[in-house]
Every structure is written in C-alpha cells, then in structure tokens.
Amino acid sequence: MKGRVLTALVLLICVPLTTFGLTLTEEAKDAKQIHLQVLRAFRLNNDPYVCLYMASVVKRLEPNAGVQFPVRLTVVESPTPNAFATMGGYAYVTTGLIEMADREEEVAGVLAHELGHLSRRHVAKTMEQEKPLTWATLAGMLLGTLGAMVPGAGALGPALMSSTMAAAQTVSLKFSRENEDEADRFGLVTTEASGYSGHGLSDFLKKIRATEAERSIPQYLLTHPYSDVRAAKIESRITLPQTTVNTDFFPYVVARLKILNKPFSPAIEDTWMGKHANNPKDPVSAYGVALVYTLKGDTAKAEEVIRGMDSPYRDLFLGEIFVRSQRFKEAVEVLASQTNPIASYFLASALEGSGDLLGAAETLKGLFPYKENLPIIYQRYGMVTGRLGYEGIGYEYLGRYYLEIGRPPAARTYLEKSIAKYGRNSEEGKEVQVLLDETKEKKPDGKDEKTKDEPQDRGNRSLRWY
Ligand SMILES: [Zn+2]
C-alpha cells in the first residue's frame, strides 16, 4: 500500500503533464496496437458459422455489460481453451474453448466474464498504475504467458496456458483475485440479464478444474483461486438457473469445429457415423454426417441426410451443401429468403457463383457490420467489386482486409493501388489516403514499422469452406 503511494508520488513528479487516467482515445489506440500483436501471434478463425454466431452471442451480452467501447470479439485458432480481454473493447476466444463447451451458456458465461474485465477496465487500470508500462510490453507479457507463437516464449507459457482463461492475465498482468472476482460478479449479472443461465460460467470452470492441466499447476503460480472455488462462489450468487433464450444453433457450431477445423481422419468419420446411426433423429449428428460426406466429396449423400433432417436450419445447411457442390442456382433459391448473416454469407457465394456479381457485392455489403468478427468479408467484397470492374473499390477493400487481419505492409500496397485507380484528387482517393496515413503511425520507440516484421501469411489454410 505504502509502495503504491510512493510510486504514485514519484510519477507525479516525473510526469507532471500527463494525467493518470488513460483517455478513452489513448485506450482505444493502445488496444488496437495490442490487437495487432495478437493477430501476429495467432491465426484467425475464418468459419462464418463460428465467427458470426459468436458475434451474435456477444451482441446479446453487450447491452448488459456496460463496456465503454463497442465490443469486438476475435475468434483465434488454438486447441487450448482460452479467452482473454485486453482493453478498448477487444476480447478474444479460442476455437478450443468453443469446442470444449457443451452448451452455449458456458461460452456466454466466459465471454461475459471477459466483458466484466473490459467494463471494469482491469487491463487499462494496470497500464495506468504501472506506467511506464507500454502497450508493447503489455502485449509481450500477454502473449508470452498465453504461450502463443511468440519466439522465446518459455516453457512456462504452455503450462500456464492450459490453466485456461484469464490465467494469462492473472499471472502476467498481475490481476488480483479481486479483479477476477469482480469480473465473475459483473459477468454473472450480464449473463443473467441477457437470458442465459448463471450456471454457464460455473459449469465451465468446474470442467476446467477437472482437466489434468489445471491440477498440474501449483496454486502459487496463480493469483486467482482455483476454478472450483470461483465456481462455488458464482453458484451462490445465481438468480437465473434456466436459460430463457434460444441456444439451439450452438451445437452445430461445435460440430463444425470438431469436423472441419482439423485434418479429416477415419476416426472423425467413425465418430459421426456412429452418432448418427445411434440417434438418426438427432439433427446435430445428421448435420455432422452431412459434413463428413461433403468432405469426402459425396454431396448427393450429404444432401439426402440434410433433406431428411428435422431442423429449422435445414435450408441453411442445404444452401451450404449446394454452394459446396457448385449448384449455385439451387443455393440461391434456398438461401435468398433467409435473414441471418450466416445464410447471407453463403448466399453471397451462391450469387457470385451463378454470375450475379452485383447481387453478391450487395449481399457482402450487408455483412459489413461483421467485418471485425469475420474480416474475410472485406476480402471477398474486394474480389467481387474488382471482378465487376470497380478496381478502386476492389483494391481499397483488399487493403481494408489486410488492415483488419493485422498486415499493414500488404494493406499499404493495396491502398496505394486503390488511390492510383480512384485518382489522387478524387473524394475516394483522399479518403483512402487518410486510411493509408493511419497505417504509418509510429511505434512507441519512435521508429517506423518495418516491413520485415511482416508475419507470414497464416491465411485460411485449415478451412476451405467458402
Ligand atoms: Zn478473468
């Protein structure tokens, strides 16, 4: 306590002109820089089901979370269950965590906990208190403890990483137990106000506790109590034991991750064929089997299984199979009447495939509110408008895509091409120039960002699914 006061005094003397609080603008700026570091360390998930559905869960939670910034959720590829939040509204969840969840309210509980960290500004306050802690140091600490693909991440990284969500924050950013408890409390209120059972987070924490991984980590390494202690505390505060919102779609998202997001193997095929055989009426197993058939190139069989399904999402799945088998006109027929963004995403592919490029462009434009959750929307819009002959727009959106996925040098190349096509003195050209100038911001060490820092293209290799 005394130490903190002393530090504060010293800082007051040394930094007389800056306030202690980060302004919202500063917080947003720093958060964006940390985000770019996260993007360099992780591969983004690109599955429209996963990204758009998780965005819808966040949309449900956000009005009840009180975060001072619009929340942007990024789904990153990692088999390790994890979720973390930085500041400025940025939150992250791994594919491993989504896959580990049995019910949507578990993921909702975890995300609400992260929104709790955001709304209580735990990371931002750490930065304020620990000046001169810069975003670069903070990002390095965060990613180091996450054991992300950062050169030099020690052996401790992966071990801590397996203790899952917030362990990274609790250790590297010295989140206090109070912070964790506060995020749990705020998270629970958010979860229940959004119509999700309060048992989601506590059940998930108990599941984590049950994994060997957490047990192998000495408690002294964690500044938060073991998951089961937190789970018990949460349970004592639950007021909404039953989920009241529709969570039917979530199991399909998990099925996709289990099937499409890993190398296809006979074991995967056997698992889903077996599930379907045991319970032919279960629509999720049927969907899984249809995906398996699709991966094997037997789209006729996939279609047959989907047609036999009893599910309100049948037409969406059918449209997806049609797109996959390049039967674009049939895909347009079943997808055109649907209003959810996932269907729109496939509809855009169907329209593009059937030659209606204008329709595809319009449909993709309708998905722009999701550009942060699924940046590939920008890339596809750039390609389609380019094919339509609008080269300025095409290059602009390819540039925007590379900005969203954290590759400024590639973005600059496209933005420059775009300006050349628009004309330097045109309205559009000037707008893109502003965007281009923003990519050239200096790093805290005063040096311009170097091109050699460009991460390798981690693209969308594991998943090719329109
Ligand atoms: Zn936490």
Residues whose N, C-alpha, C, O or C-beta is under 5 A from the ligand:
A	BS01	ZN	A166 E180 A183
